[in-house]
Amino acid sequence: AGVAALIGTVFLGPRFGRFEPRTLPLFGHSIPITSVGAILVAFGFFVLNSGADHRITGVAYGDRVG
């Protein structure tokens, strides 16, 4: 993972405007897109926690999923 990150940073290079004056304005963030991302992260967290228990296939373990 570290080598992949290093290759990615070498490939992408520095941010625009990092070493020279900024020519393009920095636009604001999108609140709806940020909200959707936060909901997806929370949903993924709950799915990961319920799926981490590998014994949810029997009748006795139905309460764990809930």
ChimeraX attribute file (.defattr): number of C-alpha atoms within 10 A of each C-alpha:
attribute: neighborCount
match mode: 1-to-1
recipient: residues
	/A:1	6
	/A:2	7
	/A:3	8
	/A:4	9
	/A:5	10
	/A:6	11
	/A:7	12
	/A:8	11
	/A:9	11
	/A:10	10
	/A:11	9
	/A:12	9
	/A:13	9
	/A:14	10
	/A:15	7
	/A:16	11
	/A:17	11
	/A:18	8
	/A:19	8
	/A:20	7
	/A:21	8
	/A:22	10
	/A:23	8
	/A:24	8
	/A:25	7
	/A:26	7
	/A:27	6
	/A:28	6
	/A:29	8
	/A:30	8
	/A:31	9
	/A:32	9
	/A:33	10
	/A:34	11
	/A:35	11
	/A:36	11
	/A:37	12
	/A:38	12
	/A:39	12
	/A:40	12
	/A:41	12
	/A:42	12
	/A:43	11
	/A:44	12
	/A:45	12
	/A:46	12
	/A:47	12
	/A:48	11
	/A:49	10
	/A:50	14
	/A:51	12
	/A:52	10
	/A:53	12
	/A:54	7
	/A:55	12
	/A:56	15
	/A:57	10
	/A:58	7
	/A:59	7
	/A:60	9
	/A:61	12
	/A:62	11
	/A:63	8
	/A:64	10
	/A:65	13
	/A:66	6
